[in-house]
Amino acid sequence: MKRVAAVDLGASSGRVMLGEVGPDVLNLTEVNRFWNGPVDVRGTLHWDILHLYRSMLDGLHKAGPVDSLAIDSWAVDYGLLDASGQLLSNPIHYRDSRTQTSVGEVLQKISAPDLYEVTGLQQLPINTLYQLAAEHRLEQAQTLLLIPDLLAYWLTGSIGVERTNASTTQLYDVRRREWATALAEQVGVPARVLPRLWEAGDTIGSYDGTPVIAVGSHDTASAVVSVPTETERFAYISSGTWSLVGLELDAPVLTEEARLANFSNEGGVDGRIRFLRNVMGLWILQECQRVWQDDDLPRLLREAAAATPFALLIDPDAPEFLAPGDMPARIGNAPKGAVVRCVLESLALAYRRTLRSAQELADRPVDVLHVIGGGSQNELLCQLTADACGLPVLAGPVEASALGNVLVQARALGEPLPDLAAMRALVRSTHRLRRYTPQGKPADWDAAESRVFGTR
């Protein structure tokens, strides 16, 4: 039996989980959960990185002796170290407004098709590349570390970036699986700041005598490890603050059609490709609850279930829903139940549209849709997703990122989990899944999609 600690940091909360892995055993116990979110300092949104580090240390202390530990987190954000290894300033939050002009500035130096040909990444203003285009501290910087790698550096003193997270920066050559140093220099990012790359499963150092292991340090990469699929003809939605909707492939899809559809080819564990789109997730609902000061989600979902279908609809990926603010007002004046139903139906429509495009672009038919992560607990959203996509939905596991983190650690420690199929079989045999069968009329969803996105 292997006993490991998984530090899993999401964009709205973090947790330290104690994992136990053995023959027919895969257990998770939460030992510390803590808040995470933006801190506004004189108009700039930062991450409270020291709070995260302190909370992580508290959790590791509560976990007690373990065979190893590993960290995963959300993507794209970073810290910059100076030549002495000191952090130059608090990492800036990807929802900060500083990247408003960055995309245009970068695309004056390299065309969008050329950028996609190398990186295979979806164009999002939050991408690391565009954040660095707005960065004023690059001349002082010696090293760039993404969030999990920064925390691992503080634990171990070892400097490097794990590949799955590097692949989200738009500074990574998705074919060569190396930093795109020539591209970086072309757009004004000095290649010196890009450190060595780690593979998921590498031991990168130790903390108080405990090995620190690189896992799929992008939380979605870890989450996809734990998708409990029995077939290759599956799609997934990693559902949380963001929704990552996609397929798992052996090679990137770098066609012009994929670029225009704004799909990403992100690195996965064991060299797989996560062909996906970032779709706005439960962030909109979370912001509504914050504005309402209403944390009774079960009641809100009951009200949403009783509300009129398709009365209100939005494009959840519209720019006005990216930044914090008064989401209910942005959606429209309506009762809470109607607003919540609007958010969930609109997300289901976005999933429908994205999943259809993914299958066409990758020439990969899908028989089942797995919803993993925190959103898998939202029964109304899961049913609406099944209805919209016309596919059976299997919901669970909830702590998908932490499970993937634990499984990769266990394999690195010698557990007989030789491949993703073996890891996923262990998830299936140890975790309960809930099945949702499509209901309703597809024509109603066709009409709703036409209202939001226009005719196909």
N, C-alpha and C positions, 0 to 999 in steps of 0.2 A: 504494500500500500504506500503510495506517494502522498505526501502532505505538502501543499504548496499555497502560497499567497498570491492572489491576483488583484492588482490595483487597476481598477477600471474607471476611467474618468470620462463622463459624458459632459455635454455642453450645458446641462442644468443641474447635475448632481454627480458626485463621485462616491465610490464605495471601495472598501477593501474586503475581499471575499477569501475565505479559507476553503480550499478545494482538496478533496480526497479522491484519489483515483487508484483503482485496482481491478482485478478480474470481476466484471459485472458490477462495478461500483463507480459511480460518478456523483459525488455529493458536493454541494455548495452551501456554505454557511456565511451569512453576512456578519462581519465583525465590526465594521464602522461605515456609516453612511453620512455624507456631509453635503452641504449646499455648494453649488458652483454657479457662477454667473458673472455678468459684466459689472465692473465698478467704474462709475463715471468720475473722472478727475479733471475738472476744468474743461469739460467738453470732449474729452478723449476717453473711449471705453477701453479699459484694461481688464486682464485676468488678474485675480489675486493669487499669484503663483506661490507666495509664501504660505498662505492659508492652505492651499492644496498640498504643499510639501509637509506642513505640520500635521495636517489631517491624515496624510498617508503614513507618516511615522507613527502617529497614534494607533492607526489600524494595524500596522505591522507589529507593534508592541502587544496589542490585544490578541493578535493571532497566535503569538507564542512561537516556539521553535518550528521551523518548516524546512523542507528539503531544498526549496528554491523560492524565488519571487520574480514577478514580471509586471510590467506596466503597459497598458494600452490607453489611448485617449482619442478624442476627436482629432481631425486632421487640420492641416494648413497653417495653424498658428505656431509661433516660434519665439525663441529667445536668442539674443546675440551676445556672444562672449567677447571680451577684449583679449589682448595678447597674454594677460595674466590669468585668464580663465574666469574673470568676474563678469557677472551679468550686467549689461550696460543699463538696462531699465526694465520695468515690468513689461511682459509681453502684451501687445495690443490685441484687443478682441476683433475677430473677423467681421463683426457687425459695425465696427467703427466706420465713420463716413470718409476716412482718408483716401479710400480707393476710388472715389467717384470719377476721377479723371484718369486713373492709372491704365485702364484697358486701352483707351485711345492712344496714350503715350507709348505703350509697349507695341501696339500694332503699327505705329509709325516706324518702328525699328525692325519688325519681322512680321510678315503677313500671317493672317489667321490660318490659311492652309499649310504654310510651312511650319508653323508652331504645332499644329495638330499632327502633322506627318512625323514629328519627332516624339512628342509627348503623349499624343492620343487623349488629351484631357478636355473635358467639358469647359466651355468658357464661363467662368464665374468670377465676379469681381472680388470674391473672398479668397481666391487662390493665392498661395504664397508668392508667386511671381508678381502679382499685381500689388500685394502688400509691400513687397520689397521695392517696387517702383516708386512707392510713396515714402520709403524709409529714409530718414535723415541721418542715420548712424552707421551706414555701411562703411564709411571711410575709417571709422574707429573699430570696426568689427574684425575679429580674426576667425570666428567660427559661428555658424548657424546651427542651432539644435532645435528640432521640433519638440513639442511639449513633453512626450514621454521620454525622449532622449535627454532632455534637459534635467528632468527629475532623476533619471538613471545616472547621469553624470554627477549630480550632487550626492547620490548614494555611493558611487563606486570610484569616481575620478576618471572613468573611461569615456572617451569622446567618440561618437559615431551616430549614425542615423540608420534605422531599420528600413529595409527596402519597401515594404507595403506602404508605409507612411511617406517615404521619399517620393513614391509614385503619384502622390496627390499634389505635389508642389508646383507642377508645370515647369519643373527644372530637371526632369528625369527622362532619359531615353527609354521608352517602353519596349523597344525591340532589343537594345543592347543590355538593358537592365543595369545601367550605370548613370551617373550624373551626366546631364547634357552640358558639359562645361563650355563648349563653343557657343551654344545658344545662350547660356548664362552671361558670358562676356559680351555677347552681341547686344543684349538688352540692358547691360549696365550692372549686372550682379557679378562681383569678382569671384572667380572660381576658387580662390583660397578659402572662402567661407564654407565650402561644401565638404564636409568631412567624409571619412571612410564609411562604407555601407556594411550593415550587418544583415545576415540572413535570420529569418525566424528559426529559433532553435539554437543559435549561437549563445555561448556563455560569454557575457561581456565584462564581468567583474564580480566582486562580492561586496556584501554589506554585512558587517559584523560576523564574517565567516560564512554567510549564506550566499550561495551562487545567485547572481542576478542574470536572468535569461532573456534574450530578445525573443519576443513572440510576434504575431501580427500586430504591430504596435498601433496601427490605425484600427480603431475599435470596430469598424465595419469588417475589416479583414479578419479579425478574431471572430466576429459574429458569424461570418459566412462559414468558418470552420465547423461551427456547431449546427448548421442547417441539417435537420435529421432526415435527409432525403434518401430514398431507395432507388432513385432513377436519375439519369443525367438530364432528362427532359423536365427540368424544374426551373422555376424562377423564384426569386426571393424579394421580400421587402424587409429591410432592417429598419424597424419603425421606432422612432423616438422623437427627439426634438427635430431632427431631420428624418426624411424617409429616403433610403437608398434603394432604388428599384432596378433590378437587373438580373443578369444571367452569369453563370460561371463558364468560362471558355478556356481552351488550350492556347489560343493565340489572339492578339489584339485585332480589332476591326478598325482599320484606318482609312476607310473609304470617304470620299467627299460627302456621300449621303449620311454617314455616321457623324461627320463633323457638323453638317448643317442641322442634324437632329439633336446636336449638343449632347452626345454621349461620351462618357469617359471610359478609358481602358486603364483601370487601376490594378496594381499588383496584388496578388493574393498569395496566401501561404502555399508552399510547394510549387511555386512558379506559375500558378494559375492566374487567369485574368478575370477581374471583376468588370464586366461590361455593363455599365449602369448609368443612370442619371440621378443626380441629386434632385429630389422633389421636396418642396417645403413639407414639413411634418407637423407634429403636434405642437410645435412652437406657437402657432397662431392660437390654438386653444389654450395653451399655457398663459399666453399674454392676455387673452380674454378673462381667464380666471383671476389673473393678477389685478386687472383693472376693476373687475367686479368685486374683488376681495372675497371670493367664493371658492372654497376648496372642496365643496361637496360634489365631487365628480359623479358619483352614482346617481344623485338626484338630477344633475344636469343631463346625463345620458338618458334617463327616463323621460325627461321633458323633450329631449331631442327625438327620441323614438316615437313620441306622440305627435310631434310637429308635422306639418304638411310637407310631403316629399317635394323636392325641387322648387320650393317657393323662392329661395334665395340661392344663388350660385356665384362663385368667384373663381378666378384663376389664382390658385394659392401661390404660384411662382411669380406673380406680379411684383415689381420692385417695392410697392408700398407696404408689402407684408414682411419685408426683410428686417427692418429696424424695429427696436422696441417702441411701444407707443400704445395709443388707444385703439386696439384692434376692433372692438365692437363698433366704434364710430366709423372705422374704415370699411367695415362690412356693410353697415347700414343700421338704422334704428329699427330694432326688432326685439321681441322677447328673447330671453336667454336661450330657451330651448330651440327657437328658430335659428339663432346664430350658431349654436353648436351643431345642429343638423346641417346647416350650410357648410360649415368647415369640414365636417366628415364626408358629406356627399361630394364636395369639391375635391377633397383629397382622393376619394375613390375614383372620380373621373380622371384625375391626373395620373393615377396608377394605371388605369385602363389604357389611356393613350400611350403612356410610356412603355408599358409591357408589350402592346401591339407593335410599336416601333422596334423594340429590342428584338423581337422574334423575326421581324422582316429583315432587319439590317444584318443580323447574325445568321440568318437562315437556320434558326433553331426553334422547332415547335416546342410548346410547353404543355404538359399534362397536369401539373399541380403547382400551386403557388404557396410558398412557405412565408408566413409572417412571423418574424422573430423580433426579440427585443421588447421593450416596455409596452409598445403599442399593441402587442399580441394579447394583452389583457383587456383591451377595449372591444367588447363583444359587438357593439353596434358598428364600429369601424370595420371589423373583420367581416361581418355579414354584408355590409355595403360593398366591401372590396370584392367578395365572392360574386355578388350580384352584378357589379359593374364589369368585372373582368370575365364573367362567364366561366370561371374555373373553381374547382374545389380549393378551399383555403385550409391549410393546416397551420394552426396557431401555436407557437411555442418553439423553443423555450424562451422564457422571459429574460433571464440573465445570459443572453446569448454571447455577448462579448466576453464576459467573465469565463464562461464555459470554454470558449475557444482558446482563451488565454491559458486556462488550466490544462487543457488537453495538449497543447504544444509544449508546455513545461514538462508534463508527465512523459511525453515521448522523449524529450531531451534527456530526461533522467533515466531512461531505459525501459519504460513501460512498453509492452508489445502493441503499439499503435502505429503500424508502419506507414499508413497513408490516410488520406481524408476519409475514405470509405470506412475504415476501421473506427476512426474517431466518431463518425456520424452514426454508425451502428451502435456504439456505446451510448450516445445521446438518446437514440430511439428506445433502447432497452431500459433506460433508467429515468426517462422523463415523460410525463403525460402530455399529450397533444390534444387539441380540440379541433374538430373538423367542422367546416361551414360549407354547406352546399348551396350553389346559386339558386336564387329565388327571383320572382318577379318577371317583368317583361323586358327583354333586351331592347325593344324599340323605345321604351321610356328612357333608357340610358343613352341611346343614340340621339334622341331629341335633346336631352340635357347636355350632352357633349357638344352638339351643334350650337346650343345657346352660348356656351362658354368659349369654345375654341373655333367656332365656325365649321362649315362642312369640311369633311376630310378631303 
